[in-house]
């Protein structure tokens, strides 16, 4: 990774640009929550992931895993409700 810098007064500030493809889907709720958690509670890991361009893929992976778990829970809950309804009406 080749960083470029912009000088502001006496300071050199890195020009950080996400290499996330423009057509990539936006982060979902759980991806954003994980990103916020890292930024607030583990800034060193957040910075490392951001600089190595692994932050957004990680957050997307977490968001997808959480969504899959929620779908599984919803399916099980729906099946449970159907079974309970059949038991009550029979």
N, C-alpha and C positions, 0 to 999 in steps of 0.2 A: 504494500500500500504506500503510495507516494503522497505525502501531505503537502499542501501549499498553505501559506500563511498570509494574513493581511496585517499590516502594521497599523496599530491605533495608538498614537502617542509613542510611548516607550515600550509598548507591549506588542508581541506577535501573537495573534489569535489564529488558531487553525481553522481552515475553511472545511468544515465537516459537512459532507453531503451524503445522504443516504443513497446507497446503490440499489435500493429497492426498485424493482421495475415499475414503471408508471401504471401498467395494467394489473398490478398485483391487487388483490382484494384488500380493503381496509381491515384493520384489526377489529375483532369483535370485542364484546364486553370483557371476557376473561383474559384475552390477550392484553387489553389496555390496563386491566387491573394488575396483571403481573408486571407490566412495564412500570406502572406507578409504584408498585411495591419495591421493585428493584431500585428505582430512582431515589425513593425516600429512605429505605432501610439498608440497602447495600450499594452505595454509590460507586465503590471500587469495581464491583462486578458489573454494574450497569455501564460504567465507562469502558471497561474491557470489552464487553459484548458490543457496545456501540462502535468502538474503534476497529474491532475485528469484523464488523458487519454481520454479526450473528444474532443481534438483538431481535430484529423483526422476524427472521425465520423461527427463532425460539418462541417468541410470543404467538406466532401463528400456529405453531405446533401445539402449544398449551391451549390455545383457544379451540382448536379442532378437537383435542382430546376431551376437554370439558364439555363441548357441545355433544360429542358422541356419548359421553356418560349421561348427560341430561336426557338425551333421546332415549337411551336404554331405560332410565328410571321412569320416564313418561310412558314408555310402552308397557313396562311391568305394572305400573300403577293403573293403566287403562285396562289391562287384562284382569287385574285384581278386582276392579270395579265391575267388570262384566260378570265375573264369577260370582261376586257377592250379590249382584242383581238377580242372577239366575237362582241362587239359593233362596233368596227372599221371596221370589215370586213362585217358586215350586214347592 
